[in-house]
Amino acid sequence: MSYFLNINKNLLFFSLVILIILPIFGFKFLISFLGNILLLLLLIPILILVLIFLGFNSYKSKINICSNCGAIDLGFNEKCLKCGADLESKSQKRKSDEKPSESTIEIKAEEIK
């Protein structure tokens, strides 16, 4: 019986709120307010997913793998904690692995008659 009264109290409360807000602010205000709430409910999870993605990429860029033993390090050490080999960061590996001929594109200009 108390459940039935709770439902009726909630229904009565929301009906009174709508009947008070609707004449003061208008129907357009109510529709835009509900639309903004639905928009926030849609955009907040997307924002959280973007922040998780950025955090994961930041964390992923700091990980170093030892070329000697395969141990994983977070990039704070210069030497491997397991075997003692020197660790190179990913940016140093990319710069040292690239050959100048692979990164330079040569273009020959020809005159067309």
C-alpha positions as CSV (number, residue, x, y, z in Angstrom):
1,M,0.0,0.0,0.0
2,S,2.9,2.4,0.8
3,Y,4.4,1.7,-2.7
4,F,1.1,2.9,-4.2
5,L,1.2,6.1,-2.2
6,N,4.8,6.8,-3.1
7,I,4.0,6.5,-6.8
8,N,1.0,8.8,-6.4
9,K,3.1,11.3,-4.4
10,N,5.8,11.3,-7.1
11,L,3.2,11.7,-9.8
12,L,1.5,14.5,-7.9
13,F,4.8,16.3,-7.3
14,F,5.9,16.1,-10.9
15,S,2.5,17.2,-12.1
16,L,2.6,20.3,-9.9
17,V,6.1,21.2,-11.0
18,I,5.1,21.0,-14.6
19,L,1.9,23.0,-14.0
20,I,3.9,25.7,-12.3
21,I,6.9,25.8,-14.7
22,L,4.9,25.5,-17.9
23,P,2.9,28.8,-17.5
24,I,5.8,30.8,-16.2
25,F,8.6,29.8,-18.7
26,G,6.5,28.2,-21.5
27,F,6.5,24.9,-23.3
28,K,9.5,25.8,-25.5
29,F,11.6,26.2,-22.3
30,L,10.6,22.7,-21.1
31,I,11.4,21.1,-24.4
32,S,14.8,22.8,-24.6
33,F,15.6,21.9,-21.0
34,L,14.8,18.2,-21.6
35,G,16.8,18.3,-24.8
36,N,19.8,19.7,-23.1
37,I,19.6,17.1,-20.4
38,L,19.5,14.3,-23.0
39,L,22.4,15.9,-24.9
40,L,24.5,15.9,-21.7
41,L,23.6,12.3,-21.1
42,L,24.9,11.5,-24.6
43,L,28.0,13.7,-24.5
44,I,29.4,12.8,-21.0
45,P,30.1,9.2,-21.9
46,I,31.8,10.3,-25.1
47,L,34.0,12.7,-23.2
48,I,34.9,10.0,-20.7
49,L,35.9,7.7,-23.6
50,V,38.1,10.4,-25.2
51,L,39.8,11.0,-21.9
52,I,40.4,7.3,-21.4
53,F,41.8,7.0,-25.0
54,L,44.2,10.0,-24.4
55,G,45.4,8.5,-21.1
56,F,46.0,5.1,-22.6
57,N,48.0,6.6,-25.5
58,S,50.1,8.7,-23.0
59,Y,50.7,5.6,-20.9
60,K,51.5,3.5,-24.0
61,S,54.1,6.0,-25.3
62,K,56.1,5.7,-22.0
63,I,56.5,1.9,-22.2
64,N,59.9,0.6,-23.2
65,I,60.7,-3.0,-24.0
66,C,64.2,-4.3,-23.4
67,S,65.7,-5.6,-26.6
68,N,67.9,-8.0,-24.7
69,C,65.5,-9.9,-22.3
70,G,62.0,-8.5,-23.3
71,A,61.2,-7.0,-19.9
72,I,58.7,-4.1,-19.9
73,D,59.7,-0.7,-18.3
74,L,57.6,2.4,-17.9
75,G,60.4,4.7,-19.3
76,F,61.8,6.0,-16.0
77,N,65.0,4.0,-16.1
78,E,67.9,4.1,-18.6
79,K,68.9,0.5,-17.9
80,C,66.8,-2.7,-17.7
81,L,66.0,-3.7,-14.2
82,K,66.2,-7.4,-15.1
83,C,69.3,-7.8,-17.2
84,G,71.0,-4.3,-17.0
85,A,71.0,-3.6,-20.7
86,D,70.7,0.0,-21.9
87,L,67.1,1.0,-22.8
88,E,66.3,3.4,-25.6
89,S,63.1,5.3,-25.7
90,K,60.8,4.9,-28.7
91,S,61.5,8.3,-30.1
92,Q,65.3,7.6,-30.1
93,K,64.6,4.2,-31.8
94,R,62.5,5.8,-34.5
95,K,65.2,8.5,-35.2
96,S,68.1,6.0,-35.3
97,D,66.2,3.4,-37.4
98,E,65.3,5.8,-40.1
99,K,67.7,6.1,-43.0
100,P,67.9,9.6,-44.7
101,S,67.2,8.1,-48.1
102,E,63.9,6.6,-46.8
103,S,62.7,9.9,-45.3
104,T,63.7,12.1,-48.3
105,I,61.7,12.1,-51.5
106,E,63.6,13.3,-54.6
107,I,61.6,15.0,-57.3
108,K,63.0,15.7,-60.8
109,A,61.6,18.6,-62.6
110,E,61.0,18.1,-66.3
111,E,59.9,20.6,-68.8
112,I,56.9,19.6,-70.9
113,K,56.7,20.8,-74.5
